[in-house]
Amino acid sequence: MNQGVEMLLARMESHPEEFDYFTDRKKIVMSRWDWVVQSVCRRVAHKHKASEQGPLDLPFLPNDEVDALYNKFMSVQGHAFTKKVMHELLVADQVQDPDDPFATQRFTTSARFGR
C-alpha cells in the first residue's frame, strides 16, 4: 500500500475531527485535507467513467487504495453525523425572559424523551 495512503488512514483514525464535515462552522473553512478528500470523492464518484472522460484524480493510486480512503472518510462522516444528532438532541435551547431583556438567560433542554 502507498505510504501516503497508510499515513492518511492512520491520521483519520487518530484525528477524525480534521475530516469531520458535520461540525458547526460559522463560515466555510477549508480543511488542510480538502485537496485529497475532494480528489478521492471525485475518483470514487467517477471511476466508472475513466475511459470516457480521460484520466481520473490520483491516477497513481490503485482503486482499492482510493476505496480504502473513501470508506474511512465516510466512516468518519458517519461518526460525526451521529455526534451532531446527539448534540442536537441534548443541547440546551437558550430562552430569553420576554419581560426582562437584560435578565440572564435560562436554559431548557430540547430533548423530550419518554413522552
C-alpha positions in Angstrom: 0.0 0.0 0.0 1.2 3.5 -0.7 2.8 5.0 2.3 0.8 8.3 2.0 -2.4 6.3 2.0 -1.3 4.4 5.1 -0.4 7.7 6.9 -3.7 9.3 5.9 -5.7 6.3 7.0 -3.9 6.4 10.4 -4.5 10.2 10.6 -8.2 9.7 10.0 -8.2 7.2 12.8 -6.3 9.3 15.3 -7.6 12.8 14.4 -11.1 12.3 12.9 -12.1 15.9 13.7 -9.8 17.0 10.9 -12.0 15.2 8.5 -15.4 16.0 10.1 -17.6 17.9 7.7 -20.6 17.9 10.1 -19.2 20.4 12.7 -20.9 23.7 13.3 -18.9 26.2 11.4 -19.9 29.8 11.2 -18.3 30.1 7.8 -16.9 27.6 5.3 -13.3 26.7 6.3 -11.0 24.9 4.0 -9.6 21.8 5.7 -6.0 21.0 5.4 -7.0 17.7 3.8 -9.6 19.0 1.3 -7.1 18.6 -1.6 -7.0 14.9 -1.1 -10.6 14.3 0.2 -12.1 16.1 -2.8 -9.9 14.1 -5.2 -10.8 10.8 -3.5 -14.5 11.6 -3.6 -14.3 12.6 -7.3 -12.4 9.5 -8.1 -14.9 7.2 -6.4 -17.9 9.1 -8.0 -16.5 8.9 -11.5 -14.3 5.8 -11.6 -16.8 4.1 -13.9 -16.3 6.9 -16.4 -12.5 6.6 -16.7 -12.4 5.8 -20.4 -15.0 8.4 -21.3 -13.5 11.5 -19.6 -9.8 10.8 -19.5 -7.6 10.2 -16.5 -9.1 10.2 -13.1 -7.9 12.0 -9.9 -5.0 10.4 -8.2 -4.1 8.1 -11.2 -1.0 6.8 -9.4 -3.2 5.1 -6.7 -5.0 1.8 -7.4 -8.8 1.6 -6.9 -8.5 -0.4 -3.8 -6.4 2.2 -2.0 -8.7 5.0 -3.1 -11.7 3.0 -1.9 -10.0 2.4 1.5 -9.5 6.2 1.9 -13.1 6.9 0.8 -14.5 4.2 3.1 -12.6 5.5 6.1 -13.6 9.1 5.3 -17.3 8.0 5.1 -16.9 6.2 8.4 -15.6 9.4 10.0 -18.6 11.3 8.5 -21.0 8.6 10.0 -19.5 9.1 13.4 -19.6 12.9 13.0 -23.2 12.7 11.9 -24.2 10.7 15.0 -22.3 13.1 17.2 -24.1 16.0 15.6 -27.5 14.3 16.1 -26.8 13.6 19.7 -25.7 17.2 20.2 -28.9 18.5 18.7 -31.0 16.2 20.9 -29.2 17.0 24.1 -28.2 20.7 23.7 -29.9 23.2 25.8 -32.0 25.8 24.0 -31.5 29.3 25.1 -34.7 31.0 26.2 -34.6 34.8 26.9 -37.1 36.1 29.5 -39.5 38.2 27.4 -40.3 40.6 30.3 -36.7 41.4 31.0 -34.3 41.8 28.1 -31.4 42.3 30.5 -32.1 39.2 32.6 -29.7 36.3 32.5 -30.6 33.6 30.1 -32.1 30.4 31.4 -31.9 27.1 29.6 -34.4 24.3 28.8 -33.5 21.1 27.2 -34.8 20.3 23.7 -34.9 16.6 24.3 -38.4 15.1 25.0 -37.5 11.5 26.0 -40.2 9.2 27.3 -43.2 11.3 26.3 
